[in-house]
Amino acid sequence: MIDSKTLLASLPTDLWIGGKQVPASGGRTLTVHNPAVGQALAEIADAQPEDGRTALDAAAAVQPDWAATPARERSDILRRAWDLINQRRDEFALLMTLEMGKPLAESYGEVTYGGEFLRWFSEEAVRINGRYTQSPSGNGRILVTKEPVGPTLAITPWNFPLAMGTRKIAPAFAAGCTMVVKPAAETPLTMLLLGEVFRDAGLPDGVLSILPTSDASALTTPLFEDHRLRKVTFTGSTGVGKVLLRQAADRVLRTSMELGGNAPFVVFDDADIDAAVEGAMAAKMRNGGEACTAANRIHVDNAVLAEFSEKLTARMRDLKVGPGDLDGTQVGPLVSEKQRASVAELVDDAVGKGAVVTTGGSQAEGDGYFYEPTVLTDVPAQARILKEEVFGPVAAVIGFDGEEAGIAAANDTEYGLAAYIYTEGLERALRVSNALEAGMVGVNRGIISDVAAPFGGVKESGLGRESGSEGIEEYLEPKYIAFR
């Protein structure tokens, strides 16, 4: 296992443009912090608008050659990158823990999950199909091909520093698109290390650029206005996504938007309660609750509410909170003081309106941005936590009476990313899954993300799908060619 000092000393800290590290214009830098101690971790290049133009210049210049590169060659590069990530898994895992805060066990899980996108789309690269048919009228032939969309801007969040990048980069490269990535300012180091991996995998210069920045709007706005940019893919909050959609509308840019969620976790009266509690722990506490798929609103039939709440409280109370690189840590810090304050505000609002804290409910001790794993019961309908994404280790438990009420409560949100249900009845499982307004539904399971399945939501949770066989279609344009 590599130690943190050795790792940090070897990290790339400049921008990644044209297949190499380059300093930011004007020598600007930004500071990356370790949320477990609240102190500086590294100083890295801070991309400026002119750096964005340089990156797009490189992407546009090599786009024709990259699109014409045989699919098997693109596939082989992705496969080599997957191999290299696995070889350097200790580095990636420790780095994510240092800059984001998650426990090492979860970081290793993300290395596996994030790497799998490269392997999956290395296989999809050679399976891009068109069609050739006779026109029904008999007056000609229909040839349909699929071509890469073109230079793409990817904007990724801080909560999964590796996987949210590979989930966009892999299908883009498989399809033949070049890409400029703007990682989150809180967690850019993992993405810069990934740039090094792609270089070593043989990716041609200019196909990938990585531009950390402290001023995302200043960097990306000129790119939106540039006619050479053909697509924007974004993972983040619904509020920011709406701003980006308005910007994209001016040039009718193609977009993929994986936005916010406020997932319901519905436990029916026929559920296996012990299994439901374990599922709720997985769905709520993955990544310390800092996940768009996190189960934030836990709706439980009143017939089993007391038993479920008692057992969930006991499980949450037993979690060990601490720095992610310490043995035994199960819950790390939140990513920033701002995020911790946001979590505390939602909890305080709920308690002020009548919710009961059965465990947690306050900041945890320590120098970093820690918050206690928390369970709230008797949460009133007017509490903000039922409407807003908490993005932290807080579970809000609410009772309901009967199946129809459970479905109505689950759907009472503008979001529609993920939903979870626990029931022992097959017919009920199918019936409720069809009734839930969500792009993804977990039935008797608390972890639903799968590289081979489409990831995305409905309503204000986004547009398009990532991963699965559907994921590559987001980076391809059908072209119809008519023959006489």
N, C-alpha and C positions, 0 to 999 in steps of 0.2 A: 504493500500500500504506500503510495507516494505521500509525503508530508506536505502541509499547506505552504510552507516557505519555499520549498523546491518547486512546487507547482506554480505559485504566483510569480516566481522569478523567471519562469520559462514561457509565460503566457504572451501571446500576441496582444498588443495594446494599441496599435494604430488601426486606421480604417483598412478595409479589405477591398481594393479596387484593382481591376486588371490583373488579378492573380497574384497580387503582392500587397504587403503592408505599406501604407503611405500615411504621413501625418495629416491632420486636419488643416484646412486653410487657416492661415494666421497662427498656427500652432496651438489652437484652442484645445482645452482638455476638460473632462468632467470626472467627477469622483464617484466610484462605485463603493457602496458601503456593505459591511457585514451586519445583517439585521440581528444576529445573536448577541452582538456586543455594542452595536450602534456606532461603530468606528469605521474609518476609511479602510477599504480593502485594496483598491488600486486606482491609479490615475490613467485614463485612456483618452484617445483622440475624440474630440467632440465635433462631429460633422457639421459643416456649414452649407448653405444653399449651393455654393459653387462646387462643393464636393458631390452633391446630388447630381448636378449636371454632368460632371465628369463620369460618374458611375453610369448614368443613362447613356452617355456617349459610348462608353465601352459596351454596354448591353446591346444597343442598337447596331453597333458596328459588327458584332459577331453573331447577331440573330440569324441572318441568312445561312451562314455556315453551320451554326448549331442545329437549325431546323433541318438542314440537309444531311447532317450526320446520321449514319445508319442507326436504326433503332437498337440493334444489338450492341453497338459501341456505347450508346447512351446507357443502356442496361448494364453493361459491364462496369462503367464508371460508378453507377449507383451501388452496384454489388460490392465493388472494392471499398467504397466509402463505408458501407455497412460493416465490412470486415475490420476496417481500421477503427471504427467506433468501438467495436467489441474488444479490440486489442488495447484500446486506451480507456476502457470503461472506468478504471479507478480514477483517472484524471477527470473525466466528465462528471462522475458522481460526486467527488469531493468539491469540484468547482461549483456545481449547482447548490450544494449544501452551504458553501461559503457565501455565495452571492444572493441566494434566495431564502435560505433558512430551513428548508425541509430536512427531515432526518435522513441519514445516509441510506437506510434501507429503502426509503421512497425514492431517493435519487438513483440508486441502482435500478429500481423498477422503471424509472423514466428512461434510463439509458437503453434498457431492453425495448421498451415501448417506442421510444423515439427512433431507435435504429431500425425497428421493424418496418417503418414507413419506407425506408430506403430499399429494403429487400422486397417488400410488396410491389412497389412501383418499378423496381428493376424488372420484375416479371410482367407488369402491365405494359411496359414500354414496347414490347414486341407483340402486343395483342391489340393494337389500334386498328380497328376494322372499318371499312366502308361498305358500299353495296353497289351492285350493277344489275339492273332489272329492265324489263321492257315496259314502256309506258302502257297503262291500261287502254288508252285510245288506239294503240297500235301504230302511232305515227313517229316513234323514235325510241331511244334508249335513255335510261336514267343512270348516270354515274354519280355516286356520292362519295367524296373523299373527306378526310378530316385533316386539318392543318393546325399547327400551333398558333395560339392567339397572338403571341409576340411578347415583347418586353413587358415584364410584370413587376409591380411594386408590392412587396409583402410587408405588412406591419404586424409584428408579433408581440404578445403580452409577456409579463414577467413570471407568471405562475408556473409555466412549464417551459423553461428556457431552451431546452433541446427539442422536445416533441412538437411544440407549436411551430418551430421552424422547419423541421423535417417533414411535417405533415403538409406543408405548402411547397417546399423546395423539391421534394421527390417527385410529385406528379407533374410539376412544371418542367423539370428536366426530362422526365420520361416522355412528355409530350413534345419537347423540342423548344421550350420557351426559355429565354434568359430571365434573370431575376435580380432585382435590387432589394435587399432586406434591411428594414429599419427595426432593429430589436428594441425592446423596452430599455429605457435608461437605467432601470434598477438592476437588470440582469443581462448585460451585453456580452460578458466574458465568455459564456458558453457558446454563443453564436460565433464569436471571433475564432474560438478554437475549432469550431466546425469548418470555418473557412480554410484553416490549415489542413484539415482532413481531406477536403475536396481537392485542394491543390495536390496533395500526396496521392490521391486516387486518380489523378490524370485529367481533371476537369480543365478544359481550355480556358485560357485567360479571358476575362471579361464576361463569362457566362454568369458568374455570381459576384455581386458586390455586397458588402456589409457595412452599414453606416450608423453606428450609435450616435445619438445626439441628445442634447439637453433641450432642444427646441424643435419638437417634431413638426409643428405647423410650418415653421420657416423653411424646414428642409423639404417637406413633401408637397406644399402648395405649388411651387414651380414645376414639380414633376407632373402633377395632375394637369397642368396647363400645357404640357409639352405633347405635341401631336405624336411623338414616337412611342409614348407609353400607351399600352393597349389594355391593360387590366390592373385592377387593384384587389388584393386579397387581404382581409383584415380580421383579426381576432381580438376582441376587447369589449368594452362596455357598449350598451345600446346607444347611449348619448353620443359618444364619439363616432360610432358607426353611422348615425344619422347625419352628422356633420360631413363625414366622408362621402356619403351617398349624394348629398347636395352638391359637393364639389365634383363628383364623378358625373353628375347629370349634365353639366355644362359641355362636356365632350362626349357624352354617352359612352363613358368607359364601362367595359364589362367589369362586374364586381362579384366577389364572394364575401359574404359577411357572416362570421360566426360571432354572435353577440351575446348579451347577457342572458342569465337564466335565474329562475327562482323555483327550483324543482320541488314538486310535491312528492311526498313519500306516504303512500296510503296503505294503512294496515286495516284489513277487514276482520270481522268477528270470527271468521273461520281460519285465520292465519295461524301458523306455528309461531308463537310469540318469541321463543328463544331464537329461532331463525330470523325473525323480523328484526329483533334487536341487533343481531350480528350484521344483518344487511344494512340497517340504519347507520351503524358505526362505520361501515365501509363507505356508504354513500355520503355520509356527512363529513367524516374525518379524513378522507383521502386528501392529501396535500394540506392538512390542517384546516380543511374547509375552504381553502382558497382555490376553488375550482368552479367553473361555470356549470358543471353537472352536479354540484353538491346538493344534497337533500336539505333544503332550508326550512320547508314547511312540512312538519310531520303530522299528518292527519290520521287519527286513530279512532276506530269505532269505540263509542263509550262503553260497550260491553267488555272491552279488554284494555281500556285506557289506563286504569290504575296499575295493572300488572306490567304493562309495557313501560310506562313512565318510571316505575320503580326500578326495573331492570336496566333501562337505558341510563338512568341517573347513576346507578352503581358502576356501570361500565365506563362512563365518562369520568367519574370521580377517580377511577383507578389509573387513568392515563398519566404517564410520566412526561412532564414538560421540561424542556431544556435545550441547550444548543444542539443542533442536528448532528454534529460530529462526535458527540459523547455517546458511549455505549448505553443502550437501554432507552434512549430518548424516543418517545413516540409522537410528541407534538413539539415542533420547533417554533420559532418566533414568527410573527407576521412580518411582511416584507418591509414595512416602514412604520414610523410613528404615525403618519397620516392614516394608514390603513388601520392601525390599532385604535386610533381615536374614532374612526368611523364605526368600527365594531362596537366600541363602548357606548357610542351615542345611540345606536339602535337598541342595545340592551337596556340602557337607562330609560329610553322612551317607552319600551314595553313594560318595564317594571313600574314606571310612573303612572301607567294606565291600568295597572292591576295584575300584570303577569307575576308569577311566583318563580323565584330562583330556587331550584332544587339542588344544584351544585354549581360552583364557579360564580360568574357574575362580575368579575373584576380583573384588573391587570394582575398578571403573575409577577412574582419577584424576579429580579435580575436586571442586568444592565441593558439588555436588548428589548425588542418590541414584543414582549410576551403577553398573552391573554389566556386566562384560565379556560379550559374546556367547560362549557356552560350548557345547562338544560333549563329551559323556561317552560312552565306549564300554565294552564289557564290564561293563555295569551288572548287578549281581547281583539275583536275584529278590526278595531281602529289602530292597532299598533303598526308602526311603520315597518317592522321587521317582516310582516306578512306580505308587504307590497314591494319592499326593496331588497336587493341581493346583499346579504350580510358579508359574504366572503371572509369568513372566519370560523372559529371552533364553537359555534353557537347553534343549538338545536331548539327550535320553537315547536312545542307539542300542542296540538289542538284536537279536541274531541268532535265527533260527528255521530249522527244516528242514521244508519241505513245506507245502502249502496248509492242511491241517487244523491244523497247529501254529500257523500264522500267524493263523488265525481264532480259535483258542482263546486265544492271547495277547492279541489285540485285545479280546476279550470279557471278559477277566479283570479286571473293574473294576465297582464299583457304579454308575459313571456310564454315560450313554448318550446324549450330546448329538450329537457329530459324530464321523465316522470318515473316513479317506481310504485309497484303495487305488490302487496303480499296477501295471498289467498291460497287455499288448498283446492279451490274449485276451478276446474279447467274451463267450464263454460263462463264462469264469472271472469276469469283471467282474460279470455278472448273478448268478452263483451266490454269490459272496462278498458282494455287496451285500445279498442276501436273508438271508445267515447272520449278518451283523453286527448286534449289538444296539445300534442307534443311530437317533436320529430323523432324521439327515441323513447322507448318504454322498457323498463326492466321489470320482468316478472319473477318474483322470488329470487332476485339477485341485486346486490348493491353496487356492483361495478359493471358497467355496460360498454365502456369504450373498447373497440376492437378494430385493429388495422384493416381487417377484411370487411368491415361494415360501414355503411354511410353515416357520417357524423354531421349533424346539423339540426336546425330547429325551424319552427313555424312562428307565426305572429311576429312579435318584435324581437325574436331571438335570432333572426338572420335570414340570409338568402343563400341558396346553394348547399352543396354537400362536400365534405372532405373525407378522404379515405374510402375504402371499398373500391369496387370496380367503377362506381360512380365518380370517384374523386378526380380521375384524369380527365373526365369530360369537361370539367371546369376550365381546362387549359387548351381545349380544342374547339375549332370552328368547323362546322360542316360546310362543304362546298359542293353545290350541285352543278354538274356538267351535262348539258343536253346534247345528245347525238341524234342525227337524223337516221 
